Each structure stands twice: as structure tokens, then as C-alpha cells.
Amino acid sequence: MALSADQETAIRRWKLGHHVFHLHLTVMNTHLIALRTALEQENWPACRRLLDILTRLYRASTASMRYASDFPKETYTGLLRPAMEPPWVSPGFSGKFNTDHERMLGLLKSVRGPLKQAARDGSAPAEVCQAARRLWQEQSRNRAHHKLICEKFVPGGTSLLQQHFDTTRG
């Protein structure tokens, strides 16, 4: 089966957007480790700089997600989603199994508590607290955009992982 130009574009966007997203994850993990160290040392200038970088990386990862999904729903349901199902991949394929993403979420959690504590006890300067709030806002924005993309392609539907669980339980 020959692909149309629109299908080729969709595949290219999907792959490139996900590759770029993965690069963002890798860089975010490196910066989150540095942020954790800066927090432990109460190096507030480094914390501020790292929080600003992480906020930009989150914004960039949101943009790469939007780029990766900028094609019609029919191309996703007819071409891309089937490529994420057996026999091409294991049943229940999901981005939730991306170890770098899981690591990033764990690292974010490991800095959130110390940042909140430093804000509460007044040890962190106001600009660090503001930078942390901007990061959490960008994370929230990223999640909201991801939900919109999921809803665009599978309105009210379930993920491949959820489908797998439903069929193995039923």
C-alpha cells in the first residue's frame, strides 16, 4: 500500500516530534539532578537558573507534542494507532513505560518537596519561589495539552494500555 503525501507527513511529524520529546526528557533529567544538588547546597542562583531552563524545556516539550500530533484524526486511527498494536509491538503499548519519562517524574517529585519547604521557611529567595511556580504551571499546561491531544485522536476513548487491561480482565 502506497502512502499519501499527507500520511507520510503525519508519520514524519509523529516520529520526529516524539524523538525531540525524548531529547527534552534526557536534558530535563540532567537539569533536575543538578537542581536537586543546588537545592541541597542552597545555591539559590543556580536553582533559579535551572528552574528557568526546566520551564523552557517543559514549554518546548509541549510544542514538540503539538507538532507531533498536527494531522487529521483519521490518519492516527487508520495508520499510526494500528502501528502501536500487535504484531508490531507488545499488547498494551504505552508511553507510560518510557523509563526516562518515569525518571523525570520521580526527579520532579524529589525537588518539589524541598522547594516547597524552602518557600515555607523563607530560606529560598522570592525569585526562586516564583521560578518554581512557573515550572509547576508549565507542567500543568503540558498535561492539559496532552489530554487535548488524546481527546482529539480518541474522543472519550481508552488508551491501548487500558484496552489491554480491559480485554485481559474480561
C-alpha positions in Angstrom: 0.0 0.0 0.0 1.4 3.3 -1.0 1.1 6.2 1.4 -0.3 9.5 0.5 1.8 12.6 1.0 -0.4 13.6 4.0 0.2 10.2 5.6 3.9 10.5 5.0 3.9 13.9 6.6 1.9 12.6 9.6 4.3 9.7 10.1 7.3 12.1 9.9 5.7 14.5 12.4 4.8 11.7 14.8 8.3 10.2 14.8 10.2 13.5 14.8 8.0 15.0 17.5 8.5 12.0 19.7 12.3 11.9 19.1 12.5 15.6 20.1 10.3 15.0 23.1 12.7 12.2 24.2 15.7 14.6 23.8 13.8 17.1 26.0 13.3 14.4 28.7 17.0 13.5 28.7 18.1 17.1 29.1 15.4 17.7 31.7 16.6 14.7 33.8 20.2 16.1 33.7 19.0 19.5 34.8 16.7 18.1 37.5 19.7 16.2 39.0 21.6 19.5 39.0 18.7 21.2 40.6 18.5 18.7 43.4 22.2 19.2 44.1 21.8 23.0 44.0 18.8 22.7 46.5 20.8 20.6 48.8 23.6 23.2 48.8 21.1 26.1 49.0 22.7 27.5 45.9 19.8 29.8 45.1 21.3 31.5 41.9 21.8 28.0 40.4 18.3 26.9 41.5 16.8 29.9 39.8 18.7 29.4 36.6 17.9 25.7 36.5 14.2 26.3 37.2 14.1 28.8 34.3 15.7 26.3 32.0 13.4 23.5 33.1 10.4 25.7 32.5 11.6 26.4 28.9 12.2 22.7 28.3 8.7 21.9 29.5 7.3 24.5 27.1 9.4 23.1 24.3 8.3 19.6 25.0 4.7 20.8 24.8 5.5 22.3 21.5 7.0 19.1 20.2 3.9 17.2 21.3 1.7 19.6 19.4 3.9 19.3 16.3 3.9 15.5 16.5 0.1 15.5 16.6 -0.7 18.1 13.9 -2.5 15.9 11.4 -6.0 14.6 11.0 -7.6 12.2 13.4 -8.2 9.7 10.6 -4.5 9.3 10.0 -4.0 8.5 13.6 -6.8 5.9 13.8 -6.1 4.4 10.4 -2.4 4.4 10.3 -0.5 5.3 13.5 -2.5 3.7 16.2 -2.5 0.3 14.4 1.3 0.5 14.2 1.3 0.6 18.1 -0.6 -2.7 18.4 0.4 -6.3 17.9 2.1 -7.7 15.9 4.2 -4.5 15.7 4.6 -4.0 19.4 3.6 -5.8 22.6 0.0 -5.7 23.7 -0.8 -2.7 25.9 1.9 -0.5 24.4 2.1 2.8 26.3 4.3 5.8 26.7 3.8 5.2 30.5 6.6 2.6 30.1 9.1 5.2 29.0 11.8 4.9 31.7 13.2 8.4 31.0 9.7 9.9 31.5 9.2 8.0 34.7 12.6 9.1 35.9 11.8 12.7 35.1 8.5 12.5 37.1 10.5 11.0 40.0 13.1 13.7 39.9 10.4 16.4 39.7 8.9 14.9 42.8 12.3 14.8 44.6 12.7 18.6 44.1 9.1 19.7 44.7 9.1 18.9 48.4 12.4 20.7 49.2 11.4 23.7 47.0 8.0 24.0 48.9 9.8 23.7 52.3 12.3 26.4 51.3 9.4 28.6 50.3 7.6 27.9 53.6 10.5 28.5 55.8 11.7 31.6 53.9 15.1 30.2 53.0 14.6 30.5 49.3 14.5 33.9 47.7 11.3 35.1 46.2 12.6 34.8 42.7 13.4 31.1 43.2 9.8 30.6 44.5 8.4 32.4 41.5 10.5 30.4 39.2 9.3 27.2 40.8 5.7 28.3 40.4 6.3 28.9 36.7 7.7 25.4 36.3 4.7 23.8 38.0 2.4 25.9 35.8 4.2 24.8 32.7 4.0 21.2 33.8 0.2 21.6 34.3 -0.1 23.3 30.9 1.8 20.3 29.4 -0.5 17.8 30.9 -3.6 19.8 29.7 -2.2 19.8 26.2 -1.5 16.1 26.3 -5.1 15.4 27.4 -6.4 17.6 24.5 -4.3 15.6 22.0 -5.6 12.3 23.4 -9.2 13.6 23.2 -8.6 14.7 19.6 -7.5 11.3 18.4 -9.6 9.0 20.7 -12.6 11.1 21.9 -13.7 9.7 25.2 -11.8 6.6 24.3 -9.3 4.5 26.2 -5.6 4.1 25.7 -4.1 1.0 24.2 -2.9 0.1 27.7 -6.4 0.4 29.1 -7.8 -1.6 26.2 -5.3 -4.4 27.0 -6.3 -4.4 30.7 -10.0 -4.5 29.8 -9.5 -7.5 27.4 -7.3 -9.4 29.8 -9.6 -8.9 32.7 -12.9 -9.6 30.8 
